[in-house]
Amino acid sequence: MRVLAVILRPRSSGNSRKRFFVFSFILRLLAIVVCGGAGGVLAWWLVFSLGWTGVGGAIAAAFFGMVLATLLWAGGIALANALQRRR
C-alpha cells in the first residue's frame, strides 16, 4: 500500500503524466492477474464438473484457462473503450 500512496501523492503538474502512466501500468497489471485467476478458476470448475481427471484434465484446464482469461481480458478492454467513448 505504501508504494501506491507514494505514486498517488500530489506533485507538481510536470510529473502528472508520469504518475498517470505508472498508475495505468499498475491497473493493467492487476487486471491481467485478476483475469488470469478468474480464467483458471472457471477452467478448473468446468473440467471438474465434466469429471475429467489426471493429465488430460490438467491439460484441458490449462487450455480452457488461457482461453477464458483471454476472453475476460478482451471483454474488459472492450468495456473500457466503450465507457471511454461514452464520456
PDB file of N, CA, C and O in Angstrom:
ATOM      1  N   MET A   1       0.814  -1.190   0.000  1.00  0.00           N
ATOM      2  CA  MET A   1       0.000   0.000   0.000  1.00  0.00           C
ATOM      3  C   MET A   1       0.859   1.257   0.000  1.00  0.00           C
ATOM      4  O   MET A   1       0.469   2.280  -0.563  1.00  0.00           O
ATOM      5  N   ARG A   2       2.032   1.180   0.633  1.00  0.00           N
ATOM      6  CA  ARG A   2       2.889   2.359   0.703  1.00  0.00           C
ATOM      7  C   ARG A   2       3.321   2.788  -0.692  1.00  0.00           C
ATOM      8  O   ARG A   2       3.393   3.983  -0.976  1.00  0.00           O
ATOM      9  N   VAL A   3       3.612   1.819  -1.571  1.00  0.00           N
ATOM     10  CA  VAL A   3       4.035   2.153  -2.929  1.00  0.00           C
ATOM     11  C   VAL A   3       2.923   2.900  -3.654  1.00  0.00           C
ATOM     12  O   VAL A   3       3.188   3.891  -4.335  1.00  0.00           O
ATOM     13  N   LEU A   4       1.691   2.444  -3.517  1.00  0.00           N
ATOM     14  CA  LEU A   4       0.568   3.106  -4.169  1.00  0.00           C
ATOM     15  C   LEU A   4       0.371   4.515  -3.604  1.00  0.00           C
ATOM     16  O   LEU A   4       0.045   5.437  -4.352  1.00  0.00           O
ATOM     17  N   ALA A   5       0.564   4.691  -2.300  1.00  0.00           N
ATOM     18  CA  ALA A   5       0.423   6.012  -1.700  1.00  0.00           C
ATOM     19  C   ALA A   5       1.487   6.958  -2.222  1.00  0.00           C
ATOM     20  O   ALA A   5       1.217   8.142  -2.427  1.00  0.00           O
ATOM     21  N   VAL A   6       2.692   6.451  -2.441  1.00  0.00           N
ATOM     22  CA  VAL A   6       3.772   7.290  -2.975  1.00  0.00           C
ATOM     23  C   VAL A   6       3.483   7.673  -4.412  1.00  0.00           C
ATOM     24  O   VAL A   6       3.756   8.802  -4.821  1.00  0.00           O
ATOM     25  N   ILE A   7       2.934   6.746  -5.182  1.00  0.00           N
ATOM     26  CA  ILE A   7       2.637   7.021  -6.589  1.00  0.00           C
ATOM     27  C   ILE A   7       1.520   8.055  -6.711  1.00  0.00           C
ATOM     28  O   ILE A   7       1.575   8.928  -7.577  1.00  0.00           O
ATOM     29  N   LEU A   8       0.516   7.960  -5.855  1.00  0.00           N
ATOM     30  CA  LEU A   8      -0.640   8.844  -5.960  1.00  0.00           C
ATOM     31  C   LEU A   8      -0.468  10.161  -5.205  1.00  0.00           C
ATOM     32  O   LEU A   8      -1.374  10.993  -5.221  1.00  0.00           O
ATOM     33  N   ARG A   9       0.661  10.366  -4.554  1.00  0.00           N
ATOM     34  CA  ARG A   9       0.903  11.595  -3.803  1.00  0.00           C
ATOM     35  C   ARG A   9       0.922  12.791  -4.749  1.00  0.00           C
ATOM     36  O   ARG A   9       1.547  12.727  -5.808  1.00  0.00           O
ATOM     37  N   PRO A  10       0.254  13.869  -4.387  1.00  0.00           N
ATOM     38  CA  PRO A  10       0.235  15.050  -5.263  1.00  0.00           C
ATOM     39  C   PRO A  10       1.624  15.624  -5.457  1.00  0.00           C
ATOM     40  O   PRO A  10       2.384  15.770  -4.500  1.00  0.00           O
ATOM     41  N   ARG A  11       1.948  15.943  -6.675  1.00  0.00           N
ATOM     42  CA  ARG A  11       3.228  16.535  -7.023  1.00  0.00           C
ATOM     43  C   ARG A  11       2.988  17.676  -7.978  1.00  0.00           C
ATOM     44  O   ARG A  11       1.851  18.082  -8.218  1.00  0.00           O
ATOM     45  N   SER A  12       4.062  18.181  -8.512  1.00  0.00           N
ATOM     46  CA  SER A  12       3.925  19.273  -9.479  1.00  0.00           C
ATOM     47  C   SER A  12       3.275  18.751 -10.755  1.00  0.00           C
ATOM     48  O   SER A  12       3.266  17.547 -11.012  1.00  0.00           O
ATOM     49  N   SER A  13       2.734  19.664 -11.546  1.00  0.00           N
ATOM     50  CA  SER A  13       1.996  19.265 -12.750  1.00  0.00           C
ATOM     51  C   SER A  13       2.900  18.617 -13.791  1.00  0.00           C
ATOM     52  O   SER A  13       2.403  17.910 -14.667  1.00  0.00           O
ATOM     53  N   GLY A  14       4.206  18.835 -13.724  1.00  0.00           N
ATOM     54  CA  GLY A  14       5.116  18.229 -14.687  1.00  0.00           C
ATOM     55  C   GLY A  14       5.198  16.723 -14.548  1.00  0.00           C
ATOM     56  O   GLY A  14       5.488  16.025 -15.519  1.00  0.00           O
ATOM     57  N   ASN A  15       4.947  16.216 -13.358  1.00  0.00           N
ATOM     58  CA  ASN A  15       5.025  14.779 -13.125  1.00  0.00           C
ATOM     59  C   ASN A  15       3.676  14.084 -13.251  1.00  0.00           C
ATOM     60  O   ASN A  15       3.593  12.872 -13.052  1.00  0.00           O
ATOM     61  N   SER A  16       2.631  14.812 -13.571  1.00  0.00           N
ATOM     62  CA  SER A  16       1.304  14.196 -13.623  1.00  0.00           C
ATOM     63  C   SER A  16       1.202  13.155 -14.726  1.00  0.00           C
ATOM     64  O   SER A  16       0.522  12.143 -14.559  1.00  0.00           O
ATOM     65  N   ARG A  17       1.865  13.389 -15.847  1.00  0.00           N
ATOM     66  CA  ARG A  17       1.840  12.409 -16.939  1.00  0.00           C
ATOM     67  C   ARG A  17       2.555  11.135 -16.525  1.00  0.00           C
ATOM     68  O   ARG A  17       2.084  10.035 -16.813  1.00  0.00           O
ATOM     69  N   LYS A  18       3.675  11.276 -15.859  1.00  0.00           N
ATOM     70  CA  LYS A  18       4.414  10.103 -15.393  1.00  0.00           C
ATOM     71  C   LYS A  18       3.608   9.344 -14.345  1.00  0.00           C
ATOM     72  O   LYS A  18       3.556   8.115 -14.375  1.00  0.00           O
ATOM     73  N   ARG A  19       2.980  10.064 -13.418  1.00  0.00           N
ATOM     74  CA  ARG A  19       2.165   9.430 -12.388  1.00  0.00           C
ATOM     75  C   ARG A  19       0.991   8.672 -13.013  1.00  0.00           C
ATOM     76  O   ARG A  19       0.671   7.561 -12.591  1.00  0.00           O
ATOM     77  N   PHE A  20       0.352   9.276 -14.019  1.00  0.00           N
ATOM     78  CA  PHE A  20      -0.750   8.607 -14.709  1.00  0.00           C
ATOM     79  C   PHE A  20      -0.265   7.332 -15.390  1.00  0.00           C
ATOM     80  O   PHE A  20      -0.947   6.307 -15.345  1.00  0.00           O
ATOM     81  N   PHE A  21       0.916   7.387 -16.024  1.00  0.00           N
ATOM     82  CA  PHE A  21       1.458   6.214 -16.702  1.00  0.00           C
ATOM     83  C   PHE A  21       1.720   5.086 -15.711  1.00  0.00           C
ATOM     84  O   PHE A  21       1.389   3.932 -15.984  1.00  0.00           O
ATOM     85  N   VAL A  22       2.309   5.408 -14.568  1.00  0.00           N
ATOM     86  CA  VAL A  22       2.611   4.384 -13.569  1.00  0.00           C
ATOM     87  C   VAL A  22       1.319   3.800 -12.996  1.00  0.00           C
ATOM     88  O   VAL A  22       1.204   2.585 -12.836  1.00  0.00           O
ATOM     89  N   PHE A  23       0.355   4.655 -12.692  1.00  0.00           N
ATOM     90  CA  PHE A  23      -0.925   4.189 -12.166  1.00  0.00           C
ATOM     91  C   PHE A  23      -1.641   3.305 -13.189  1.00  0.00           C
ATOM     92  O   PHE A  23      -2.210   2.275 -12.830  1.00  0.00           O
ATOM     93  N   SER A  24      -1.613   3.706 -14.456  1.00  0.00           N
ATOM     94  CA  SER A  24      -2.226   2.923 -15.526  1.00  0.00           C
ATOM     95  C   SER A  24      -1.543   1.563 -15.653  1.00  0.00           C
ATOM     96  O   SER A  24      -2.209   0.546 -15.847  1.00  0.00           O
ATOM     97  N   PHE A  25      -0.226   1.548 -15.545  1.00  0.00           N
ATOM     98  CA  PHE A  25       0.530   0.299 -15.623  1.00  0.00           C
ATOM     99  C   PHE A  25       0.136  -0.633 -14.481  1.00  0.00           C
ATOM    100  O   PHE A  25      -0.052  -1.831 -14.692  1.00  0.00           O
ATOM    101  N   ILE A  26       0.011  -0.090 -13.277  1.00  0.00           N
ATOM    102  CA  ILE A  26      -0.360  -0.913 -12.122  1.00  0.00           C
ATOM    103  C   ILE A  26      -1.766  -1.479 -12.303  1.00  0.00           C
ATOM    104  O   ILE A  26      -2.008  -2.648 -12.003  1.00  0.00           O
ATOM    105  N   LEU A  27      -2.687  -0.661 -12.790  1.00  0.00           N
ATOM    106  CA  LEU A  27      -4.051  -1.154 -13.014  1.00  0.00           C
ATOM    107  C   LEU A  27      -4.093  -2.246 -14.075  1.00  0.00           C
ATOM    108  O   LEU A  27      -4.820  -3.228 -13.928  1.00  0.00           O
ATOM    109  N   ARG A  28      -3.325  -2.081 -15.135  1.00  0.00           N
ATOM    110  CA  ARG A  28      -3.300  -3.113 -16.184  1.00  0.00           C
ATOM    111  C   ARG A  28      -2.688  -4.403 -15.677  1.00  0.00           C
ATOM    112  O   ARG A  28      -3.168  -5.489 -16.002  1.00  0.00           O
ATOM    113  N   LEU A  29      -1.641  -4.295 -14.891  1.00  0.00           N
ATOM    114  CA  LEU A  29      -1.019  -5.482 -14.311  1.00  0.00           C
ATOM    115  C   LEU A  29      -1.991  -6.202 -13.383  1.00  0.00           C
ATOM    116  O   LEU A  29      -2.078  -7.429 -13.402  1.00  0.00           O
ATOM    117  N   LEU A  30      -2.713  -5.450 -12.583  1.00  0.00           N
ATOM    118  CA  LEU A  30      -3.714  -6.025 -11.696  1.00  0.00           C
ATOM    119  C   LEU A  30      -4.828  -6.704 -12.495  1.00  0.00           C
ATOM    120  O   LEU A  30      -5.307  -7.771 -12.114  1.00  0.00           O
ATOM    121  N   ALA A  31      -5.239  -6.079 -13.609  1.00  0.00           N
ATOM    122  CA  ALA A  31      -6.285  -6.672 -14.450  1.00  0.00           C
ATOM    123  C   ALA A  31      -5.825  -7.990 -15.057  1.00  0.00           C
ATOM    124  O   ALA A  31      -6.615  -8.928 -15.169  1.00  0.00           O
ATOM    125  N   ILE A  32      -4.559  -8.071 -15.451  1.00  0.00           N
ATOM    126  CA  ILE A  32      -4.027  -9.319 -16.005  1.00  0.00           C
ATOM    127  C   ILE A  32      -4.066 -10.421 -14.952  1.00  0.00           C
ATOM    128  O   ILE A  32      -4.459 -11.551 -15.243  1.00  0.00           O
ATOM    129  N   VAL A  33      -3.661 -10.093 -13.740  1.00  0.00           N
ATOM    130  CA  VAL A  33      -3.660 -11.091 -12.662  1.00  0.00           C
ATOM    131  C   VAL A  33      -5.091 -11.543 -12.349  1.00  0.00           C
ATOM    132  O   VAL A  33      -5.339 -12.736 -12.170  1.00  0.00           O
ATOM    133  N   VAL A  34      -6.020 -10.604 -12.283  1.00  0.00           N
ATOM    134  CA  VAL A  34      -7.415 -10.942 -11.977  1.00  0.00           C
ATOM    135  C   VAL A  34      -8.019 -11.806 -13.086  1.00  0.00           C
ATOM    136  O   VAL A  34      -8.677 -12.808 -12.803  1.00  0.00           O
ATOM    137  N   CYS A  35      -7.799 -11.423 -14.341  1.00  0.00           N
ATOM    138  CA  CYS A  35      -8.349 -12.204 -15.461  1.00  0.00           C
ATOM    139  C   CYS A  35      -7.724 -13.593 -15.524  1.00  0.00           C
ATOM    140  O   CYS A  35      -8.414 -14.572 -15.807  1.00  0.00           O
ATOM    141  N   GLY A  36      -6.431 -13.683 -15.265  1.00  0.00           N
ATOM    142  CA  GLY A  36      -5.776 -14.994 -15.249  1.00  0.00           C
ATOM    143  C   GLY A  36      -6.310 -15.880 -14.150  1.00  0.00           C
ATOM    144  O   GLY A  36      -6.571 -17.063 -14.370  1.00  0.00           O
ATOM    145  N   GLY A  37      -6.475 -15.316 -12.963  1.00  0.00           N
ATOM    146  CA  GLY A  37      -7.022 -16.095 -11.850  1.00  0.00           C
ATOM    147  C   GLY A  37      -8.458 -16.532 -12.100  1.00  0.00           C
ATOM    148  O   GLY A  37      -8.825 -17.676 -11.835  1.00  0.00           O
ATOM    149  N   ALA A  38      -9.265 -15.611 -12.612  1.00  0.00           N
ATOM    150  CA  ALA A  38     -10.669 -15.949 -12.906  1.00  0.00           C
ATOM    151  C   ALA A  38     -10.748 -17.014 -13.994  1.00  0.00           C
ATOM    152  O   ALA A  38     -11.561 -17.935 -13.909  1.00  0.00           O
ATOM    153  N   GLY A  39      -9.907 -16.891 -15.015  1.00  0.00           N
ATOM    154  CA  GLY A  39      -9.891 -17.900 -16.075  1.00  0.00           C
ATOM    155  C   GLY A  39      -9.479 -19.265 -15.549  1.00  0.00           C
ATOM    156  O   GLY A  39     -10.042 -20.285 -15.945  1.00  0.00           O
ATOM    157  N   GLY A  40      -8.503 -19.280 -14.662  1.00  0.00           N
ATOM    158  CA  GLY A  40      -8.066 -20.546 -14.067  1.00  0.00           C
ATOM    159  C   GLY A  40      -9.142 -21.192 -13.214  1.00  0.00           C
ATOM    160  O   GLY A  40      -9.355 -22.402 -13.282  1.00  0.00           O
ATOM    161  N   VAL A  41      -9.818 -20.383 -12.410  1.00  0.00           N
ATOM    162  CA  VAL A  41     -10.882 -20.919 -11.552  1.00  0.00           C
ATOM    163  C   VAL A  41     -12.046 -21.430 -12.395  1.00  0.00           C
ATOM    164  O   VAL A  41     -12.580 -22.508 -12.132  1.00  0.00           O
ATOM    165  N   LEU A  42     -12.437 -20.663 -13.402  1.00  0.00           N
ATOM    166  CA  LEU A  42     -13.533 -21.106 -14.273  1.00  0.00           C
ATOM    167  C   LEU A  42     -13.172 -22.379 -15.029  1.00  0.00           C
ATOM    168  O   LEU A  42     -14.010 -23.266 -15.190  1.00  0.00           O
ATOM    169  N   ALA A  43     -11.928 -22.472 -15.492  1.00  0.00           N
ATOM    170  CA  ALA A  43     -11.493 -23.672 -16.211  1.00  0.00           C
ATOM    171  C   ALA A  43     -11.478 -24.880 -15.281  1.00  0.00           C
ATOM    172  O   ALA A  43     -11.896 -25.972 -15.666  1.00  0.00           O
ATOM    173  N   TRP A  44     -10.989 -24.679 -14.046  1.00  0.00           N
ATOM    174  CA  TRP A  44     -10.980 -25.770 -13.093  1.00  0.00           C
ATOM    175  C   TRP A  44     -12.399 -26.238 -12.814  1.00  0.00           C
ATOM    176  O   TRP A  44     -12.660 -27.440 -12.763  1.00  0.00           O
ATOM    177  N   TRP A  45     -13.317 -25.292 -12.633  1.00  0.00           N
ATOM    178  CA  TRP A  45     -14.709 -25.649 -12.387  1.00  0.00           C
ATOM    179  C   TRP A  45     -15.290 -26.426 -13.565  1.00  0.00           C
ATOM    180  O   TRP A  45     -15.997 -27.414 -13.364  1.00  0.00           O
ATOM    181  N   LEU A  46     -15.001 -25.990 -14.791  1.00  0.00           N
ATOM    182  CA  LEU A  46     -15.514 -26.660 -15.985  1.00  0.00           C
ATOM    183  C   LEU A  46     -14.980 -28.084 -16.088  1.00  0.00           C
ATOM    184  O   LEU A  46     -15.751 -29.018 -16.305  1.00  0.00           O
ATOM    185  N   VAL A  47     -13.678 -28.258 -15.936  1.00  0.00           N
ATOM    186  CA  VAL A  47     -13.075 -29.589 -16.050  1.00  0.00           C
ATOM    187  C   VAL A  47     -13.542 -30.488 -14.907  1.00  0.00           C
ATOM    188  O   VAL A  47     -13.800 -31.674 -15.114  1.00  0.00           O
ATOM    189  N   PHE A  48     -13.649 -29.933 -13.713  1.00  0.00           N
ATOM    190  CA  PHE A  48     -14.122 -30.709 -12.560  1.00  0.00           C
ATOM    191  C   PHE A  48     -15.561 -31.158 -12.761  1.00  0.00           C
ATOM    192  O   PHE A  48     -15.912 -32.293 -12.440  1.00  0.00           O
ATOM    193  N   SER A  49     -16.406 -30.258 -13.299  1.00  0.00           N
ATOM    194  CA  SER A  49     -17.817 -30.616 -13.487  1.00  0.00           C
ATOM    195  C   SER A  49     -17.995 -31.648 -14.594  1.00  0.00           C
ATOM    196  O   SER A  49     -18.968 -32.401 -14.585  1.00  0.00           O
ATOM    197  N   LEU A  50     -17.069 -31.689 -15.544  1.00  0.00           N
ATOM    198  CA  LEU A  50     -17.131 -32.705 -16.594  1.00  0.00           C
ATOM    199  C   LEU A  50     -16.566 -34.038 -16.135  1.00  0.00           C
ATOM    200  O   LEU A  50     -16.740 -35.055 -16.807  1.00  0.00           O
ATOM    201  N   GLY A  51     -15.884 -34.038 -14.984  1.00  0.00           N
ATOM    202  CA  GLY A  51     -15.346 -35.282 -14.441  1.00  0.00           C
ATOM    203  C   GLY A  51     -14.023 -35.695 -15.055  1.00  0.00           C
ATOM    204  O   GLY A  51     -13.629 -36.856 -14.936  1.00  0.00           O
ATOM    205  N   TRP A  52     -13.330 -34.781 -15.704  1.00  0.00           N
ATOM    206  CA  TRP A  52     -12.033 -35.099 -16.295  1.00  0.00           C
ATOM    207  C   TRP A  52     -10.972 -35.046 -15.219  1.00  0.00           C
ATOM    208  O   TRP A  52     -10.925 -34.101 -14.431  1.00  0.00           O
ATOM    209  N   THR A  53     -10.122 -36.052 -15.181  1.00  0.00           N
ATOM    210  CA  THR A  53      -9.075 -36.112 -14.168  1.00  0.00           C
ATOM    211  C   THR A  53      -7.744 -36.440 -14.823  1.00  0.00           C
ATOM    212  O   THR A  53      -7.678 -36.697 -16.025  1.00  0.00           O
ATOM    213  N   GLY A  54      -6.700 -36.429 -14.034  1.00  0.00           N
ATOM    214  CA  GLY A  54      -5.376 -36.819 -14.497  1.00  0.00           C
ATOM    215  C   GLY A  54      -4.729 -35.787 -15.397  1.00  0.00           C
ATOM    216  O   GLY A  54      -5.054 -34.600 -15.360  1.00  0.00           O
ATOM    217  N   VAL A  55      -3.800 -36.275 -16.206  1.00  0.00           N
ATOM    218  CA  VAL A  55      -3.029 -35.398 -17.089  1.00  0.00           C
ATOM    219  C   VAL A  55      -3.930 -34.751 -18.134  1.00  0.00           C
ATOM    220  O   VAL A  55      -3.771 -33.570 -18.443  1.00  0.00           O
ATOM    221  N   GLY A  56      -4.868 -35.508 -18.676  1.00  0.00           N
ATOM    222  CA  GLY A  56      -5.791 -34.951 -19.661  1.00  0.00           C
ATOM    223  C   GLY A  56      -6.624 -33.815 -19.088  1.00  0.00           C
ATOM    224  O   GLY A  56      -6.835 -32.801 -19.754  1.00  0.00           O
ATOM    225  N   GLY A  57      -7.097 -33.974 -17.864  1.00  0.00           N
ATOM    226  CA  GLY A  57      -7.857 -32.921 -17.210  1.00  0.00           C
ATOM    227  C   GLY A  57      -7.009 -31.691 -16.949  1.00  0.00           C
ATOM    228  O   GLY A  57      -7.487 -30.565 -17.081  1.00  0.00           O
ATOM    229  N   ALA A  58      -5.744 -31.900 -16.578  1.00  0.00           N
ATOM    230  CA  ALA A  58      -4.847 -30.772 -16.325  1.00  0.00           C
ATOM    231  C   ALA A  58      -4.552 -30.016 -17.611  1.00  0.00           C
ATOM    232  O   ALA A  58      -4.519 -28.785 -17.614  1.00  0.00           O
ATOM    233  N   ILE A  59      -4.340 -30.738 -18.696  1.00  0.00           N
ATOM    234  CA  ILE A  59      -4.077 -30.078 -19.986  1.00  0.00           C
ATOM    235  C   ILE A  59      -5.322 -29.322 -20.451  1.00  0.00           C
ATOM    236  O   ILE A  59      -5.225 -28.192 -20.930  1.00  0.00           O
ATOM    237  N   ALA A  60      -6.478 -29.942 -20.310  1.00  0.00           N
ATOM    238  CA  ALA A  60      -7.723 -29.274 -20.698  1.00  0.00           C
ATOM    239  C   ALA A  60      -7.955 -28.031 -19.834  1.00  0.00           C
ATOM    240  O   ALA A  60      -8.374 -26.993 -20.346  1.00  0.00           O
ATOM    241  N   ALA A  61      -7.686 -28.130 -18.531  1.00  0.00           N
ATOM    242  CA  ALA A  61      -7.871 -26.980 -17.645  1.00  0.00           C
ATOM    243  C   ALA A  61      -6.919 -25.847 -18.025  1.00  0.00           C
ATOM    244  O   ALA A  61      -7.314 -24.681 -18.019  1.00  0.00           O
ATOM    245  N   ALA A  62      -5.681 -26.176 -18.352  1.00  0.00           N
ATOM    246  CA  ALA A  62      -4.723 -25.135 -18.766  1.00  0.00           C
ATOM    247  C   ALA A  62      -5.182 -24.468 -20.054  1.00  0.00           C
ATOM    248  O   ALA A  62      -5.129 -23.244 -20.175  1.00  0.00           O
ATOM    249  N   PHE A  63      -5.631 -25.264 -21.012  1.00  0.00           N
ATOM    250  CA  PHE A  63      -6.095 -24.712 -22.282  1.00  0.00           C
ATOM    251  C   PHE A  63      -7.316 -23.817 -22.082  1.00  0.00           C
ATOM    252  O   PHE A  63      -7.350 -22.677 -22.546  1.00  0.00           O
ATOM    253  N   PHE A  64      -8.315 -24.354 -21.384  1.00  0.00           N
ATOM    254  CA  PHE A  64      -9.530 -23.572 -21.145  1.00  0.00           C
ATOM    255  C   PHE A  64      -9.238 -22.328 -20.305  1.00  0.00           C
ATOM    256  O   PHE A  64      -9.837 -21.276 -20.527  1.00  0.00           O
ATOM    257  N   GLY A  65      -8.328 -22.445 -19.350  1.00  0.00           N
ATOM    258  CA  GLY A  65      -7.965 -21.302 -18.523  1.00  0.00           C
ATOM    259  C   GLY A  65      -7.366 -20.171 -19.347  1.00  0.00           C
ATOM    260  O   GLY A  65      -7.699 -19.003 -19.148  1.00  0.00           O
ATOM    261  N   MET A  66      -6.473 -20.528 -20.282  1.00  0.00           N
ATOM    262  CA  MET A  66      -5.876 -19.490 -21.126  1.00  0.00           C
ATOM    263  C   MET A  66      -6.913 -18.848 -22.045  1.00  0.00           C
ATOM    264  O   MET A  66      -6.906 -17.633 -22.244  1.00  0.00           O
ATOM    265  N   VAL A  67      -7.794 -19.657 -22.597  1.00  0.00           N
ATOM    266  CA  VAL A  67      -8.834 -19.116 -23.483  1.00  0.00           C
ATOM    267  C   VAL A  67      -9.783 -18.209 -22.706  1.00  0.00           C
ATOM    268  O   VAL A  67     -10.109 -17.111 -23.159  1.00  0.00           O
ATOM    269  N   LEU A  68     -10.225 -18.667 -21.540  1.00  0.00           N
ATOM    270  CA  LEU A  68     -11.158 -17.872 -20.738  1.00  0.00           C
ATOM    271  C   LEU A  68     -10.505 -16.586 -20.228  1.00  0.00           C
ATOM    272  O   LEU A  68     -11.149 -15.537 -20.207  1.00  0.00           O
ATOM    273  N   ALA A  69      -9.244 -16.653 -19.819  1.00  0.00           N
ATOM    274  CA  ALA A  69      -8.554 -15.448 -19.356  1.00  0.00           C
ATOM    275  C   ALA A  69      -8.418 -14.436 -20.491  1.00  0.00           C
ATOM    276  O   ALA A  69      -8.577 -13.234 -20.278  1.00  0.00           O
ATOM    277  N   THR A  70      -8.126 -14.919 -21.687  1.00  0.00           N
ATOM    278  CA  THR A  70      -8.013 -14.027 -22.846  1.00  0.00           C
ATOM    279  C   THR A  70      -9.357 -13.385 -23.163  1.00  0.00           C
ATOM    280  O   THR A  70      -9.421 -12.190 -23.453  1.00  0.00           O
ATOM    281  N   LEU A  71     -10.430 -14.169 -23.110  1.00  0.00           N
ATOM    282  CA  LEU A  71     -11.760 -13.622 -23.366  1.00  0.00           C
ATOM    283  C   LEU A  71     -12.167 -12.593 -22.314  1.00  0.00           C
ATOM    284  O   LEU A  71     -12.767 -11.571 -22.647  1.00  0.00           O
ATOM    285  N   LEU A  72     -11.844 -12.856 -21.047  1.00  0.00           N
ATOM    286  CA  LEU A  72     -12.144 -11.893 -19.994  1.00  0.00           C
ATOM    287  C   LEU A  72     -11.360 -10.599 -20.194  1.00  0.00           C
ATOM    288  O   LEU A  72     -11.901  -9.508 -20.016  1.00  0.00           O
ATOM    289  N   TRP A  73     -10.083 -10.720 -20.566  1.00  0.00           N
ATOM    290  CA  TRP A  73      -9.253  -9.538 -20.800  1.00  0.00           C
ATOM    291  C   TRP A  73      -9.800  -8.732 -21.978  1.00  0.00           C
ATOM    292  O   TRP A  73      -9.928  -7.511 -21.889  1.00  0.00           O
ATOM    293  N   ALA A  74     -10.122  -9.409 -23.077  1.00  0.00           N
ATOM    294  CA  ALA A  74     -10.651  -8.717 -24.258  1.00  0.00           C
ATOM    295  C   ALA A  74     -11.995  -8.056 -23.945  1.00  0.00           C
ATOM    296  O   ALA A  74     -12.255  -6.939 -24.392  1.00  0.00           O
ATOM    297  N   GLY A  75     -12.840  -8.734 -23.186  1.00  0.00           N
ATOM    298  CA  GLY A  75     -14.115  -8.142 -22.794  1.00  0.00           C
ATOM    299  C   GLY A  75     -13.926  -6.911 -21.921  1.00  0.00           C
ATOM    300  O   GLY A  75     -14.651  -5.926 -22.070  1.00  0.00           O
ATOM    301  N   GLY A  76     -12.961  -6.959 -21.015  1.00  0.00           N
ATOM    302  CA  GLY A  76     -12.671  -5.803 -20.179  1.00  0.00           C
ATOM    303  C   GLY A  76     -12.158  -4.624 -20.982  1.00  0.00           C
ATOM    304  O   GLY A  76     -12.532  -3.482 -20.716  1.00  0.00           O
ATOM    305  N   ILE A  77     -11.301  -4.887 -21.967  1.00  0.00           N
ATOM    306  CA  ILE A  77     -10.786  -3.818 -22.835  1.00  0.00           C
ATOM    307  C   ILE A  77     -11.930  -3.217 -23.647  1.00  0.00           C
ATOM    308  O   ILE A  77     -12.018  -1.996 -23.780  1.00  0.00           O
ATOM    309  N   ALA A  78     -12.799  -4.056 -24.187  1.00  0.00           N
ATOM    310  CA  ALA A  78     -13.932  -3.557 -24.971  1.00  0.00           C
ATOM    311  C   ALA A  78     -14.862  -2.707 -24.096  1.00  0.00           C
ATOM    312  O   ALA A  78     -15.350  -1.664 -24.531  1.00  0.00           O
ATOM    313  N   LEU A  79     -15.100  -3.155 -22.874  1.00  0.00           N
ATOM    314  CA  LEU A  79     -15.944  -2.389 -21.953  1.00  0.00           C
ATOM    315  C   LEU A  79     -15.299  -1.045 -21.600  1.00  0.00           C
ATOM    316  O   LEU A  79     -15.975  -0.017 -21.571  1.00  0.00           O
ATOM    317  N   ALA A  80     -14.010  -1.057 -21.337  1.00  0.00           N
ATOM    318  CA  ALA A  80     -13.306   0.186 -21.008  1.00  0.00           C
ATOM    319  C   ALA A  80     -13.343   1.163 -22.182  1.00  0.00           C
ATOM    320  O   ALA A  80     -13.538   2.362 -21.985  1.00  0.00           O
ATOM    321  N   ASN A  81     -13.156   0.659 -23.398  1.00  0.00           N
ATOM    322  CA  ASN A  81     -13.210   1.526 -24.580  1.00  0.00           C
ATOM    323  C   ASN A  81     -14.612   2.096 -24.790  1.00  0.00           C
ATOM    324  O   ASN A  81     -14.766   3.266 -25.140  1.00  0.00           O
ATOM    325  N   ALA A  82     -15.624   1.272 -24.575  1.00  0.00           N
ATOM    326  CA  ALA A  82     -16.995   1.750 -24.739  1.00  0.00           C
ATOM    327  C   ALA A  82     -17.333   2.819 -23.699  1.00  0.00           C
ATOM    328  O   ALA A  82     -17.984   3.812 -24.021  1.00  0.00           O
ATOM    329  N   LEU A  83     -16.899   2.623 -22.472  1.00  0.00           N
ATOM    330  CA  LEU A  83     -17.153   3.604 -21.429  1.00  0.00           C
ATOM    331  C   LEU A  83     -16.367   4.890 -21.677  1.00  0.00           C
ATOM    332  O   LEU A  83     -16.844   5.981 -21.363  1.00  0.00           O
ATOM    333  N   GLN A  84     -15.167   4.766 -22.237  1.00  0.00           N
ATOM    334  CA  GLN A  84     -14.354   5.946 -22.511  1.00  0.00           C
ATOM    335  C   GLN A  84     -14.968   6.765 -23.656  1.00  0.00           C
ATOM    336  O   GLN A  84     -14.969   7.995 -23.606  1.00  0.00           O
ATOM    337  N   ARG A  85     -15.477   6.098 -24.666  1.00  0.00           N
ATOM    338  CA  ARG A  85     -16.115   6.803 -25.783  1.00  0.00           C
ATOM    339  C   ARG A  85     -17.396   7.475 -25.353  1.00  0.00           C
ATOM    340  O   ARG A  85     -17.789   8.498 -25.914  1.00  0.00           O
ATOM    341  N   ARG A  86     -18.044   6.908 -24.366  1.00  0.00           N
ATOM    342  CA  ARG A  86     -19.319   7.438 -23.889  1.00  0.00           C
ATOM    343  C   ARG A  86     -19.138   8.769 -23.156  1.00  0.00           C
ATOM    344  O   ARG A  86     -20.044   9.602 -23.146  1.00  0.00           O
ATOM    345  N   ARG A  87     -17.982   8.963 -22.552  1.00  0.00           N
ATOM    346  CA  ARG A  87     -17.718  10.213 -21.840  1.00  0.00           C
ATOM    347  C   ARG A  87     -17.427  11.262 -22.805  1.00  0.00           C
ATOM    348  O   ARG A  87     -17.174  12.403 -22.419  1.00  0.00           O
TER     349      ARG A  87
END
